[in-house]
């Protein structure tokens, strides 16, 4: 896999869209936030970049947009997310469209947060088309149908009524719920079979029925899977490897969608 820096320096004018997922940014991950800000700065140097897609789990255990948008300007400036918002705004000022999809960790993101950086909240699955390919974008957790207990949980937690109720709970209650969700997720990763936590091939086949490419994250298993003339491209999670932040991101280079290795630090 070639590095993102290679494409940024050798083919900058050909990159039309960039795709990331599973950054899991939080107050506890300043190095990940710094790496994302660096990427946003790099993207400003791409003369023909049209779009940045954030395909879920941008934020880790997001408690609701009111935890940021309702703050005074002085308090926003102290918030851990503020430097990221400023960097996203700077990219938007370069006429780059920023699209945000909810993931299983940040399903409480709403358009109000996206408005702070001129972004747009999109629903999954989200289709995009090139002259050669029909591409389906999603976070990826809906494809993990073998994990039936998670899918039952997902159907409840992602229901609009649940979201309505959660957004009206006191912040202290939301924090407790978020902590419980994080603990449960960590425990399940250690107790559930490896295969159950991956996508179901029948679900993939159904998702690809009217598309040429399926692009998603969630599983933290970056790879390009080929199914005849179709493909499933899996984005990587943002993580520390030694002193570096590493991630596998998607680049639309001309008509070609491919994975590239992004590193910072």
MIDOSE-1310 file (N, C-alpha, C; in nm, 2 decimals, decimal comma, always signed):
residues 265
xxxx	+0,08/-0,12/+0,00/+0,00/+0,00/+0,00/+0,09/+0,12/+0,00; +0,06/+0,21/-0,09/+0,14/+0,34/-0,10/+0,09/+0,44/+0,00; +0,18/+0,53/+0,03/+0,15/+0,63/+0,14/+0,07/+0,74/+0,08; -0,01/+0,80/+0,16/-0,09/+0,92/+0,12/+0,00/+1,03/+0,08
xxxx	+0,11/+1,05/+0,15/+0,21/+1,15/+0,11/+0,26/+1,14/-0,03; +0,28/+1,01/-0,07/+0,32/+0,99/-0,21/+0,22/+1,05/-0,31; +0,09/+1,02/-0,29/-0,01/+1,07/-0,38/-0,02/+1,23/-0,36; -0,01/+1,28/-0,24/-0,02/+1,42/-0,22/+0,09/+1,50/-0,29
xxxx	+0,21/+1,44/-0,31/+0,32/+1,51/-0,37/+0,33/+1,48/-0,52; +0,29/+1,36/-0,56/+0,31/+1,32/-0,70/+0,19/+1,34/-0,79; +0,07/+1,33/-0,73/-0,05/+1,35/-0,81/-0,16/+1,43/-0,74; -0,12/+1,55/-0,69/-0,21/+1,63/-0,61/-0,33/+1,68/-0,69
xxxx	-0,31/+1,71/-0,81/-0,42/+1,76/-0,89/-0,53/+1,66/-0,93; -0,49/+1,53/-0,91/-0,58/+1,42/-0,95/-0,68/+1,38/-0,84; -0,64/+1,42/-0,72/-0,72/+1,37/-0,60/-0,85/+1,46/-0,59; -0,96/+1,39/-0,60/-1,09/+1,46/-0,60/-1,17/+1,44/-0,47
xxxx	-1,15/+1,33/-0,40/-1,22/+1,31/-0,28/-1,13/+1,23/-0,18; -1,15/+1,25/-0,05/-1,08/+1,18/+0,05/-1,18/+1,12/+0,15; -1,15/+1,00/+0,20/-1,24/+0,92/+0,28/-1,17/+0,88/+0,41; -1,23/+0,90/+0,52/-1,17/+0,86/+0,65/-1,28/+0,80/+0,74
xxxx	-1,24/+0,72/+0,84/-1,34/+0,67/+0,93/-1,26/+0,63/+1,06; -1,34/+0,61/+1,17/-1,29/+0,55/+1,29/-1,17/+0,62/+1,35; -1,18/+0,76/+1,35/-1,07/+0,83/+1,42/-1,09/+0,83/+1,57; -1,21/+0,81/+1,62/-1,23/+0,80/+1,77/-1,17/+0,91/+1,85
xxxx	-1,19/+1,04/+1,80/-1,13/+1,15/+1,87/-1,20/+1,18/+2,00; -1,12/+1,21/+2,10/-1,18/+1,24/+2,23/-1,08/+1,33/+2,31; -1,11/+1,38/+2,43/-1,01/+1,45/+2,50/-0,89/+1,37/+2,54; -0,90/+1,24/+2,53/-0,79/+1,15/+2,57/-0,70/+1,12/+2,46
xxxx	-0,73/+1,17/+2,34/-0,65/+1,13/+2,22/-0,59/+1,26/+2,15; -0,52/+1,34/+2,22/-0,47/+1,46/+2,15/-0,38/+1,44/+2,03; -0,30/+1,32/+2,03/-0,22/+1,30/+1,92/-0,30/+1,26/+1,79; -0,41/+1,19/+1,81/-0,50/+1,16/+1,70/-0,56/+1,29/+1,65
xxxx	-0,60/+1,38/+1,73/-0,65/+1,51/+1,69/-0,55/+1,59/+1,61; -0,43/+1,59/+1,66/-0,32/+1,66/+1,59/-0,29/+1,60/+1,45; -0,30/+1,47/+1,44/-0,28/+1,40/+1,31/-0,39/+1,44/+1,22; -0,51/+1,44/+1,27/-0,63/+1,48/+1,18/-0,61/+1,62/+1,13
xxxx	-0,57/+1,71/+1,22/-0,55/+1,85/+1,18/-0,44/+1,86/+1,08; -0,34/+1,78/+1,09/-0,23/+1,78/+0,99/-0,29/+1,73/+0,86; -0,37/+1,63/+0,86/-0,43/+1,58/+0,73/-0,51/+1,69/+0,67; -0,59/+1,76/+0,75/-0,68/+1,87/+0,69/-0,59/+1,98/+0,63
xxxx	-0,48/+2,00/+0,69/-0,39/+2,10/+0,63/-0,33/+2,05/+0,50; -0,29/+1,92/+0,50/-0,25/+1,87/+0,37/-0,35/+1,88/+0,26; -0,48/+1,85/+0,30/-0,58/+1,85/+0,20/-0,60/+1,99/+0,13; -0,57/+2,10/+0,21/-0,58/+2,23/+0,15/-0,49/+2,25/+0,04
xxxx	-0,39/+2,17/+0,02/-0,29/+2,19/-0,08/-0,33/+2,11/-0,21; -0,44/+2,04/-0,21/-0,48/+1,97/-0,32/-0,58/+2,05/-0,41; -0,53/+2,10/-0,52/-0,60/+2,20/-0,60/-0,74/+2,16/-0,65; -0,77/+2,04/-0,67/-0,90/+1,99/-0,73/-0,98/+1,91/-0,63
xxxx	-0,94/+1,91/-0,50/-1,02/+1,83/-0,41/-1,16/+1,89/-0,39; -1,26/+1,80/-0,41/-1,40/+1,85/-0,40/-1,46/+1,81/-0,27; -1,42/+1,69/-0,21/-1,50/+1,64/-0,10/-1,41/+1,57/+0,00; -1,45/+1,58/+0,13/-1,40/+1,50/+0,24/-1,51/+1,43/+0,30
xxxx	-1,51/+1,30/+0,31/-1,61/+1,22/+0,37/-1,56/+1,15/+0,50; -1,63/+1,18/+0,61/-1,60/+1,12/+0,74/-1,70/+1,01/+0,77; -1,67/+0,88/+0,75/-1,77/+0,78/+0,75/-1,79/+0,71/+0,88; -1,81/+0,79/+0,99/-1,85/+0,73/+1,11/-1,74/+0,72/+1,21
xxxx	-1,78/+0,73/+1,34/-1,68/+0,72/+1,45/-1,57/+0,82/+1,44; -1,60/+0,93/+1,39/-1,51/+1,05/+1,39/-1,48/+1,08/+1,54; -1,58/+1,08/+1,62/-1,57/+1,12/+1,76/-1,60/+1,00/+1,85; -1,54/+0,99/+1,96/-1,56/+0,87/+2,05/-1,65/+0,90/+2,16
xxxx	-1,76/+0,83/+2,17/-1,86/+0,85/+2,27/-1,91/+1,00/+2,28; -1,95/+1,05/+2,16/-2,01/+1,19/+2,15/-2,14/+1,19/+2,23; -2,15/+1,29/+2,32/-2,27/+1,30/+2,41/-2,38/+1,38/+2,36; -2,36/+1,45/+2,25/-2,46/+1,54/+2,19/-2,40/+1,67/+2,15
xxxx	-2,46/+1,73/+2,05/-2,40/+1,86/+1,99/-2,40/+1,97/+2,09; -2,50/+1,97/+2,18/-2,51/+2,07/+2,28/-2,39/+2,09/+2,37; -2,31/+1,98/+2,38/-2,19/+1,99/+2,46/-2,08/+2,08/+2,40; -2,10/+2,12/+2,28/-2,01/+2,21/+2,21/-2,09/+2,34/+2,16
xxxx	-2,19/+2,32/+2,08/-2,25/+2,43/+2,02/-2,32/+2,53/+2,11; -2,36/+2,48/+2,23/-2,43/+2,57/+2,33/-2,34/+2,65/+2,41; -2,21/+2,63/+2,40/-2,11/+2,70/+2,48/-2,09/+2,84/+2,43; -2,04/+2,93/+2,52/-2,01/+3,06/+2,48/-1,88/+3,05/+2,39
xxxx	-1,85/+3,16/+2,32/-1,73/+3,16/+2,24/-1,61/+3,14/+2,32; -1,60/+3,19/+2,44/-1,49/+3,17/+2,53/-1,47/+3,03/+2,57; -1,58/+2,96/+2,60/-1,58/+2,82/+2,64/-1,55/+2,73/+2,52; -1,60/+2,77/+2,41/-1,57/+2,69/+2,29/-1,42/+2,69/+2,26
xxxx	-1,36/+2,80/+2,28/-1,21/+2,81/+2,25/-1,13/+2,72/+2,35; -1,19/+2,68/+2,46/-1,12/+2,60/+2,55/-1,15/+2,45/+2,53; -1,25/+2,42/+2,45/-1,30/+2,28/+2,43/-1,20/+2,20/+2,35; -1,18/+2,08/+2,38/-1,08/+2,00/+2,31/-1,10/+1,98/+2,16
xxxx	-1,23/+1,99/+2,12/-1,26/+1,98/+1,98/-1,24/+2,10/+1,90; -1,23/+2,22/+1,96/-1,22/+2,35/+1,89/-1,11/+2,35/+1,79; -0,99/+2,31/+1,81/-0,89/+2,32/+1,71/-0,92/+2,24/+1,58; -0,99/+2,12/+1,61/-1,04/+2,04/+1,49/-1,14/+2,12/+1,41
xxxx	-1,24/+2,18/+1,48/-1,34/+2,26/+1,41/-1,28/+2,37/+1,33; -1,18/+2,44/+1,39/-1,12/+2,55/+1,31/-1,05/+2,49/+1,19; -0,98/+2,38/+1,20/-0,92/+2,32/+1,08/-1,02/+2,27/+0,98; -1,13/+2,22/+1,02/-1,24/+2,18/+0,92/-1,29/+2,31/+0,85
xxxx	-1,31/+2,42/+0,93/-1,36/+2,54/+0,87/-1,26/+2,59/+0,77; -1,13/+2,58/+0,80/-1,03/+2,63/+0,70/-1,03/+2,55/+0,57; -1,06/+2,42/+0,58/-1,07/+2,34/+0,46/-1,20/+2,37/+0,39; -1,31/+2,39/+0,46/-1,43/+2,43/+0,39/-1,42/+2,57/+0,32
xxxx	-1,33/+2,66/+0,37/-1,31/+2,78/+0,31/-1,23/+2,77/+0,18; -1,17/+2,65/+0,16/-1,11/+2,62/+0,03/-1,20/+2,55/-0,07; -1,33/+2,57/-0,04/-1,44/+2,52/-0,13/-1,44/+2,36/-0,13; -1,40/+2,30/-0,02/-1,41/+2,16/-0,01/-1,54/+2,12/+0,07
xxxx	-1,62/+2,04/+0,01/-1,74/+1,99/+0,08/-1,70/+1,89/+0,19; -1,76/+1,90/+0,31/-1,73/+1,81/+0,41/-1,86/+1,73/+0,45; -1,85/+1,60/+0,44/-1,97/+1,52/+0,47/-1,94/+1,43/+0,59; -2,03/+1,42/+0,68/-2,01/+1,35/+0,81/-2,13/+1,24/+0,82
xxxx	-2,09/+1,12/+0,84/-2,18/+1,01/+0,86/-2,17/+0,97/+1,01; -2,28/+0,93/+1,07/-2,27/+0,88/+1,21/-2,22/+0,74/+1,21; -2,15/+0,71/+1,32/-2,10/+0,57/+1,35/-2,16/+0,52/+1,47; -2,12/+0,41/+1,52/-2,17/+0,35/+1,64/-2,13/+0,42/+1,77
xxxx	-2,02/+0,50/+1,76/-1,97/+0,57/+1,87/-2,01/+0,72/+1,88; -2,05/+0,77/+1,76/-2,09/+0,91/+1,76/-2,23/+0,93/+1,69; -2,32/+0,84/+1,72/-2,45/+0,84/+1,66/-2,54/+0,96/+1,70; -2,49/+1,03/+1,80/-2,56/+1,15/+1,85/-2,51/+1,28/+1,78
xxxx	-2,43/+1,27/+1,68/-2,39/+1,39/+1,60/-2,52/+1,43/+1,52; -2,54/+1,56/+1,52/-2,65/+1,61/+1,44/-2,60/+1,72/+1,35; -2,69/+1,78/+1,27/-2,65/+1,88/+1,18/-2,59/+2,00/+1,25; -2,64/+2,03/+1,37/-2,59/+2,15/+1,44/-2,44/+2,15/+1,46
xxxx	-2,38/+2,03/+1,49/-2,23/+2,03/+1,50/-2,17/+2,05/+1,36; -2,23/+1,99/+1,26/-2,17/+2,01/+1,12/-2,18/+2,15/+1,07; -2,28/+2,22/+1,12/-2,30/+2,36/+1,08/-2,18/+2,45/+1,13; -2,11/+2,40/+1,24/-2,00/+2,48/+1,29/-1,88/+2,48/+1,20
xxxx	-1,88/+2,39/+1,10/-1,77/+2,39/+1,00/-1,82/+2,38/+0,86; -1,95/+2,43/+0,84/-2,01/+2,43/+0,70/-2,02/+2,29/+0,64; -2,03/+2,19/+0,73/-2,04/+2,05/+0,68/-2,19/+2,01/+0,67; -2,20/+1,88/+0,62/-2,33/+1,83/+0,60/-2,34/+1,69/+0,66
xxxx	-2,44/+1,66/+0,74/-2,46/+1,53/+0,80/-2,53/+1,44/+0,69; -2,48/+1,33/+0,66/-2,54/+1,24/+0,56/-2,58/+1,11/+0,63; -2,68/+1,05/+0,57/-2,73/+0,92/+0,61/-2,67/+0,80/+0,53; -2,67/+0,69/+0,60/-2,62/+0,57/+0,53/-2,74/+0,48/+0,49
xxxx	-2,72/+0,41/+0,37/-2,61/+0,42/+0,28/-2,61/+0,54/+0,20; -2,50/+0,60/+0,16/-2,49/+0,72/+0,08/-2,42/+0,69/-0,05; -2,49/+0,71/-0,16/-2,44/+0,68/-0,29/-2,36/+0,80/-0,35; -2,25/+0,76/-0,42/-2,18/+0,86/-0,50/-2,15/+0,79/-0,63
xxxx	-2,14/+0,87/-0,74/-2,12/+0,81/-0,87/-2,01/+0,88/-0,94; -1,92/+0,80/-1,01/-1,83/+0,86/-1,11/-1,87/+0,82/-1,24; -1,80/+0,86/-1,35/-1,84/+0,82/-1,48/-1,83/+0,67/-1,50; -1,75/+0,60/-1,41/-1,72/+0,46/-1,43/-1,78/+0,37/-1,32
xxxx	-1,81/+0,43/-1,20/-1,84/+0,34/-1,09/-1,96/+0,40/-1,01; -2,04/+0,31/-0,95/-2,14/+0,34/-0,86/-2,09/+0,29/-0,72; -2,08/+0,39/-0,63/-2,01/+0,36/-0,50/-2,11/+0,38/-0,39; -2,11/+0,28/-0,30/-2,20/+0,29/-0,18/-2,11/+0,31/-0,06
xxxx	-2,14/+0,42/+0,02/-2,07/+0,45/+0,14/-2,15/+0,42/+0,26; -2,09/+0,36/+0,36/-2,16/+0,34/+0,49/-2,06/+0,32/+0,60; -2,10/+0,33/+0,73/-2,01/+0,31/+0,83/-1,96/+0,17/+0,84; -2,04/+0,07/+0,83/-2,00/-0,07/+0,83/-2,06/-0,16/+0,94
xxxx	-2,11/-0,10/+1,05/-2,17/-0,18/+1,15/-2,29/-0,26/+1,11; -2,37/-0,20/+1,02/-2,49/-0,27/+0,98/-2,46/-0,39/+0,90; -2,34/-0,41/+0,85/-2,30/-0,52/+0,77/-2,26/-0,64/+0,86; -2,24/-0,62/+0,99/-2,20/-0,72/+1,08/-2,32/-0,80/+1,14
xxxx	-2,39/-0,86/+1,05/-2,52/-0,92/+1,09/-2,50/-1,05/+1,17; -2,38/-1,11/+1,17/-2,36/-1,23/+1,25/-2,37/-1,20/+1,40; -2,34/-1,07/+1,43/-2,34/-1,03/+1,57/-2,49/-0,98/+1,60; -2,57/-1,08/+1,63/-2,71/-1,05/+1,64/-2,75/-0,97/+1,77
xxxx	-2,67/-0,99/+1,87/-2,70/-0,90/+1,99/-2,67/-0,76/+1,97; -2,56/-0,73/+1,89/-2,53/-0,59/+1,85/-2,63/-0,53/+1,76; -2,68/-0,61/+1,67/-2,78/-0,56/+1,57/-2,91/-0,52/+1,65; -2,95/-0,60/+1,75/-3,06/-0,57/+1,83/-3,04/-0,44/+1,90
xxxx	-2,92/-0,42/+1,96/-2,89/-0,30/+2,03/-2,89/-0,18/+1,93; -2,83/-0,20/+1,81/-2,83/-0,10/+1,71/-2,96/-0,05/+1,67; -3,06/-0,14/+1,66/-3,19/-0,11/+1,61/-3,26/-0,02/+1,72; -3,22/-0,04/+1,84/-3,28/+0,05/+1,95/-3,21/+0,18/+1,96
xxxx	-3,08/+0,18/+1,97/-3,00/+0,30/+2,00/-3,01/+0,40/+1,88; -3,02/+0,34/+1,76/-3,03/+0,43/+1,64/-3,17/+0,47/+1,60; -3,27/+0,43/+1,68/-3,41/+0,47/+1,65/-3,42/+0,62/+1,68; -3,50/+0,69/+1,59/-3,52/+0,83/+1,61/-3,58/+0,87/+1,75
xxxx	-3,67/+0,78/+1,80/-3,73/+0,81/+1,93/-3,62/+0,80/+2,04; -3,53/+0,70/+2,03/-3,42/+0,69/+2,12/-3,33/+0,82/+2,12; -3,30/+0,86/+2,00/-3,22/+0,98/+1,99/-3,28/+1,10/+2,05; -3,41/+1,11/+2,02/-3,49/+1,23/+2,08/-3,48/+1,23/+2,23
xxxx	-3,49/+1,11/+2,29/-3,49/+1,10/+2,44/-3,35/+1,12/+2,49; -3,25/+1,06/+2,43/-3,11/+1,08/+2,47/-3,07/+1,22/+2,47; -3,10/+1,30/+2,37/-3,06/+1,44/+2,36/-3,12/+1,53/+2,47; -3,22/+1,47/+2,53/-3,29/+1,55/+2,64/-3,26/+1,51/+2,78
xxxx	-3,17/+1,41/+2,79/-3,13/+1,36/+2,92/-3,02/+1,46/+2,98; -3,01/+1,47/+3,11/-2,90/+1,55/+3,16/-2,77/+1,50/+3,12; -2,67/+1,59/+3,11/-2,54/+1,55/+3,06/-2,48/+1,45/+3,15; -2,50/+1,45/+3,28/-2,44/+1,35/+3,37/-2,49/+1,21/+3,34
xxxx	-2,62/+1,20/+3,30/-2,68/+1,07/+3,27/-2,62/+1,02/+3,14; -2,61/+1,12/+3,04/-2,55/+1,08/+2,91/-2,40/+1,03/+2,93; -2,33/+1,09/+3,02/-2,19/+1,05/+3,04/-2,19/+0,91/+3,10; -2,28/+0,88/+3,19/-2,28/+0,74/+3,24/-2,32/+0,64/+3,14
xxxx	-2,41/+0,67/+3,06/-2,45/+0,58/+2,95/-2,34/+0,56/+2,85; -2,27/+0,67/+2,82/-2,16/+0,66/+2,72/-2,05/+0,57/+2,78; -2,02/+0,58/+2,91/-1,92/+0,50/+2,97/-1,96/+0,35/+2,97; -2,09/+0,32/+2,99/-2,14/+0,19/+2,99/-2,13/+0,13/+2,85
xxxx	-2,16/+0,21/+2,75/-2,15/+0,16/+2,61/-2,00/+0,13/+2,57; -1,91/+0,22/+2,61/-1,77/+0,19/+2,59/-1,72/+0,07/+2,65; -1,76/+0,05/+2,78/-1,71/-0,07/+2,85/-1,77/-0,20/+2,79; -1,90/-0,19/+2,75/-1,96/-0,31/+2,68/-1,89/-0,34/+2,55
xxxx	-1,86/-0,24/+2,48/-1,79/-0,26/+2,35/-1,65/-0,32/+2,37; -1,58/-0,28/+2,46/-1,44/-0,33/+2,49/-1,45/-0,48/+2,53; -1,55/-0,51/+2,62/-1,57/-0,65/+2,67/-1,61/-0,74/+2,55; -1,69/-0,69/+2,47/-1,74/-0,78/+2,36/-1,63/-0,81/+2,26
xxxx	-1,54/-0,71/+2,24/-1,42/-0,74/+2,15/-1,33/-0,85/+2,20; -1,33/-0,87/+2,33/-1,24/-0,97/+2,39/-1,32/-1,10/+2,40; -1,45/-1,10/+2,41/-1,52/-1,23/+2,43/-1,59/-1,28/+2,31; -1,62/-1,20/+2,21/-1,69/-1,25/+2,09/-1,59/-1,31/+1,99
xxxx	-1,63/-1,41/+1,92/-1,55/-1,47/+1,81/-1,51/-1,36/+1,71; -1,38/-1,37/+1,66/-1,33/-1,28/+1,57/-1,42/-1,26/+1,45; -1,47/-1,37/+1,39/-1,55/-1,37/+1,27/-1,68/-1,30/+1,29; -1,74/-1,31/+1,41/-1,87/-1,25/+1,44/-1,86/-1,10/+1,43
xxxx	-1,74/-1,04/+1,46/-1,72/-0,90/+1,46/-1,69/-0,84/+1,32; -1,68/-0,93/+1,22/-1,66/-0,88/+1,09/-1,79/-0,88/+1,01; -1,78/-0,83/+0,88/-1,90/-0,82/+0,80/-1,95/-0,96/+0,76; -2,08/-0,97/+0,73/-2,14/-1,10/+0,68/-2,14/-1,09/+0,53
xxxx	-2,09/-1,19/+0,47/-2,08/-1,19/+0,32/-2,21/-1,18/+0,25; -2,32/-1,23/+0,30/-2,45/-1,22/+0,24/-2,49/-1,07/+0,25; -2,46/-1,00/+0,36/-2,50/-0,86/+0,38/-2,42/-0,78/+0,28; -2,29/-0,82/+0,26/-2,21/-0,75/+0,16/-2,27/-0,77/+0,02
xxxx	-2,31/-0,89/-0,02/-2,36/-0,91/-0,15/-2,49/-0,83/-0,17; -2,57/-0,82/-0,07/-2,69/-0,74/-0,08/-2,66/-0,59/-0,10; -2,56/-0,55/-0,02/-2,52/-0,40/-0,03/-2,46/-0,37/-0,17; -2,40/-0,47/-0,23/-2,33/-0,44/-0,36/-2,43/-0,47/-0,48
xxxx	-2,55/-0,50/-0,45/-2,64/-0,54/-0,56/-2,65/-0,44/-0,67; -2,65/-0,31/-0,63/-2,67/-0,21/-0,73/-2,55/-0,12/-0,74; -2,43/-0,17/-0,69/-2,31/-0,09/-0,69/-2,19/-0,16/-0,74; -2,09/-0,09/-0,77/-1,96/-0,15/-0,81/-1,87/-0,16/-0,70
xxxx	-1,88/-0,06/-0,61/-1,78/-0,05/-0,49/-1,86/-0,02/-0,36; -1,82/-0,10/-0,26/-1,87/-0,07/-0,12/-1,76/-0,02/-0,04; -1,77/+0,10/+0,02/-1,66/+0,16/+0,10/-1,71/+0,18/+0,24; -1,64/+0,12/+0,34/-1,69/+0,13/+0,47/-1,57/+0,13/+0,57
xxxx	-1,60/+0,15/+0,70/-1,50/+0,14/+0,80/-1,55/+0,04/+0,91; -1,54/+0,08/+1,03/-1,60/+0,01/+1,15/-1,52/-0,11/+1,20; -1,48/-0,20/+1,11/-1,42/-0,33/+1,15/-1,28/-0,32/+1,19; -1,21/-0,21/+1,15/-1,07/-0,19/+1,18/-0,99/-0,29/+1,11
xxxx	-1,03/-0,34/+0,99/-0,96/-0,44/+0,92/-0,94/-0,39/+0,77; -0,85/-0,29/+0,75/-0,84/-0,23/+0,62/-0,79/-0,33/+0,52; -0,86/-0,33/+0,40/-0,82/-0,42/+0,30/-0,91/-0,39/+0,18; -0,87/-0,43/+0,06/-0,95/-0,43/-0,06/-0,99/-0,57/-0,10
xxxx	-1,12/-0,60/-0,09/-1,17/-0,73/-0,13/-1,23/-0,72/-0,27; -1,20/-0,82/-0,35/-1,25/-0,82/-0,49/-1,35/-0,93/-0,50; -1,46/-0,90/-0,57/-1,57/-0,99/-0,60/-1,60/-0,98/-0,75; -1,52/-1,04/-0,84/-1,53/-1,03/-0,98/-1,50/-0,88/-1,02
xxxx	-1,60/-0,82/-1,08/-1,58/-0,68/-1,12/-1,62/-0,58/-1,01; -1,66/-0,63/-0,89/-1,70/-0,55/-0,78/-1,59/-0,55/-0,67; -1,60/-0,45/-0,58/-1,49/-0,45/-0,48/-1,56/-0,39/-0,35; -1,50/-0,44/-0,24/-1,53/-0,38/-0,10/-1,40/-0,33/-0,04
xxxx	-1,40/-0,20/-0,02/-1,28/-0,13/+0,04/-1,31/-0,10/+0,18; -1,22/-0,14/+0,27/-1,24/-0,12/+0,41/-1,13/-0,02/+0,46; -1,18/+0,09/+0,52/-1,09/+0,19/+0,57/-1,04/+0,15/+0,71; -0,92/+0,20/+0,75/-0,86/+0,16/+0,88/-0,90/+0,26/+0,99
xxxx	-0,87/+0,21/+1,11/-0,89/+0,30/+1,22/-0,76/+0,38/+1,25; -0,78/+0,49/+1,31/-0,67/+0,58/+1,35/-0,61/+0,53/+1,48; -0,48/+0,51/+1,49/-0,42/+0,44/+1,60/-0,28/+0,48/+1,62; -0,23/+0,46/+1,74/-0,09/+0,48/+1,77/-0,01/+0,36/+1,74
xxxx	+0,10/+0,37/+1,66/+0,20/+0,26/+1,64/+0,33/+0,32/+1,67; +0,38/+0,29/+1,79/+0,50/+0,35/+1,85/+0,47/+0,50/+1,87; +0,54/+0,59/+1,81/+0,52/+0,73/+1,83/+0,44/+0,79/+1,72; +0,40/+0,71/+1,62/+0,33/+0,76/+1,50/+0,18/+0,73/+1,51
xxxx	+0,10/+0,82/+1,45/-0,04/+0,79/+1,43/-0,05/+0,73/+1,29; -0,12/+0,62/+1,27/-0,13/+0,55/+1,15/-0,28/+0,53/+1,11; -0,31/+0,54/+0,99/-0,45/+0,51/+0,94/-0,44/+0,48/+0,79; -0,54/+0,40/+0,75/-0,56/+0,37/+0,61/-0,68/+0,45/+0,56
xxxx	-0,66/+0,54/+0,47/-0,76/+0,63/+0,42/-0,79/+0,60/+0,28; -0,91/+0,65/+0,23/-0,94/+0,63/+0,09/-0,92/+0,76/+0,01; -0,87/+0,74/-0,11/-0,84/+0,85/-0,20/-0,91/+0,82/-0,34; -0,99/+0,92/-0,38/-1,04/+0,91/-0,52/-0,94/+0,98/-0,61
xxxx	-0,86/+0,91/-0,68/-0,76/+0,96/-0,77/-0,81/+0,94/-0,92; -0,85/+1,05/-0,98/-0,92/+1,04/-1,11/-1,05/+0,95/-1,09; -1,05/+0,84/-1,16/-1,17/+0,75/-1,14/-1,13/+0,63/-1,05; -1,02/+0,63/-0,99/-0,97/+0,52/-0,92/-0,98/+0,54/-0,77
xxxx	-1,05/+0,46/-0,70/-1,07/+0,46/-0,55/-0,98/+0,36/-0,49; -0,88/+0,41/-0,40/-0,79/+0,31/-0,34/-0,75/+0,35/-0,20; -0,69/+0,26/-0,13/-0,65/+0,28/+0,00/-0,50/+0,34/+0,00; -0,48/+0,43/+0,10/-0,34/+0,48/+0,11/-0,31/+0,49/+0,26
xxxx	-0,18/+0,47/+0,29/-0,14/+0,48/+0,43/-0,11/+0,62/+0,47; -0,18/+0,67/+0,58/-0,15/+0,80/+0,63/-0,07/+0,79/+0,76; +0,04/+0,86/+0,78/+0,11/+0,86/+0,90/+0,15/+1,00/+0,94; +0,15/+1,02/+1,08/+0,19/+1,15/+1,13/+0,27/+1,13/+1,26
x	+0,37/+1,21/+1,27/+0,45/+1,20/+1,39/+0,59/+1,14/+1,37
